[in-house]
Amino acid sequence: MSQETTPETPQERQSKIEHHRERALQNQHRYQGQRYPADRQAPIRYDVGNRVLIRALGDNRRPFAARWRGPYRIAAIARENTYWVDVHGEASKFHVDNIRQVPRPQNPPR
């Protein structure tokens, strides 16, 4: 009992290849859309003189250690995502991921 198959024509084969290529591109775009969403948050920018907190690096071993220190002032802008922060009279460079704006008091003192 042998089934005879008709050989593919070059046009049919090319059509199948194009179909698989289109599906692969669709899957690739869908996957990239999940990993890299277009509605990413705009990077935070600071000006010279802004008051900021800096991430307390290296103190994470203590269970109740503060995660942020400050407030300190931005001394200068080094690059697009790095800033010079005046820490106790000495300028230190920090990446924007390690800087947070000082929160405003919710209930100002009277």
matplotlib code that plots the C-alpha trace (Angstrom):
import matplotlib.pyplot as plt

x = [0.0, 2.0, 0.7, 1.9, 2.6, 2.7, 6.0, 5.9, 6.3, 8.9, 6.1, 4.4, 7.7, 8.5, 5.0, 5.5, 8.9, 7.4, 4.6, 7.1, 9.2, 6.2, 5.2, 8.7, 8.8, 5.5, 6.7, 9.9, 8.1, 5.6, 8.5, 10.5, 7.3, 7.0, 10.7, 11.1, 7.8, 7.5, 5.9, 9.1, 9.3, 11.3, 14.7, 14.7, 16.7, 18.2, 19.5, 22.5, 21.4, 18.6, 18.4, 18.7, 19.2, 21.9, 21.6, 23.5, 25.7, 27.4, 25.2, 22.7, 24.0, 22.5, 18.8, 17.4, 20.0, 18.7, 18.7, 19.0, 21.3, 21.1, 19.9, 22.7, 22.9, 23.7, 27.1, 27.4, 26.1, 28.8, 26.9, 23.4, 22.8, 25.6, 25.8, 28.4, 26.8, 28.3, 28.7, 30.0, 32.0, 33.4, 32.0, 31.3, 29.9, 26.7, 24.6, 20.9, 19.8, 21.5, 19.9, 16.4, 14.8, 14.2, 10.5, 8.5, 7.0, 3.4, 2.5, 4.6, 5.4, 3.3]
y = [0.0, 2.8, 6.3, 8.2, 11.9, 14.4, 16.2, 19.9, 22.4, 25.1, 27.7, 25.7, 25.2, 28.9, 29.7, 27.5, 29.1, 32.6, 31.5, 30.2, 33.3, 35.6, 33.5, 33.6, 37.4, 37.8, 35.6, 37.6, 40.9, 39.6, 38.3, 41.5, 43.5, 41.5, 42.0, 45.6, 47.5, 50.7, 52.6, 52.6, 55.3, 58.4, 58.7, 61.0, 64.2, 66.3, 69.8, 71.2, 72.1, 69.5, 67.6, 63.9, 60.7, 58.2, 54.4, 53.0, 50.4, 47.8, 48.0, 45.4, 42.8, 44.4, 43.6, 47.0, 49.2, 52.3, 51.7, 55.4, 58.1, 61.9, 64.4, 65.7, 68.2, 67.6, 69.3, 68.9, 66.8, 64.3, 62.7, 61.9, 59.4, 60.2, 63.0, 64.5, 64.6, 66.6, 64.1, 65.7, 68.3, 65.8, 65.3, 61.6, 60.3, 58.4, 56.7, 57.8, 54.4, 55.1, 58.5, 59.3, 62.7, 63.7, 63.2, 66.3, 66.3, 65.3, 67.4, 70.5, 71.8, 74.7]
z = [0.0, -1.1, -1.4, -4.3, -3.7, -6.5, -6.6, -5.6, -8.3, -7.8, -7.4, -4.6, -2.8, -3.0, -1.7, 1.3, 2.0, 1.8, 4.2, 6.8, 6.4, 7.1, 10.2, 11.5, 11.1, 12.9, 15.7, 16.0, 16.1, 18.7, 20.9, 20.6, 21.5, 24.7, 25.7, 24.6, 25.0, 23.1, 26.0, 28.1, 30.7, 29.8, 31.6, 34.6, 34.2, 37.0, 37.0, 38.9, 42.4, 42.6, 45.9, 45.5, 47.5, 46.5, 46.7, 49.7, 48.0, 50.1, 53.1, 51.9, 54.3, 57.3, 57.4, 58.4, 56.8, 54.9, 51.1, 50.3, 51.8, 51.6, 50.7, 48.6, 45.8, 42.1, 41.5, 37.7, 34.8, 33.7, 30.8, 29.7, 32.5, 35.0, 37.5, 39.9, 43.4, 46.2, 49.0, 52.2, 50.2, 47.7, 44.2, 43.4, 40.1, 40.1, 37.4, 37.2, 38.4, 41.7, 42.2, 43.4, 43.8, 47.4, 48.1, 49.0, 52.5, 52.6, 55.6, 55.7, 59.3, 60.5]

ax = plt.figure().add_subplot(projection="3d")
ax.plot(x, y, z, "-o")
ax.set_aspect("equal")
plt.show()
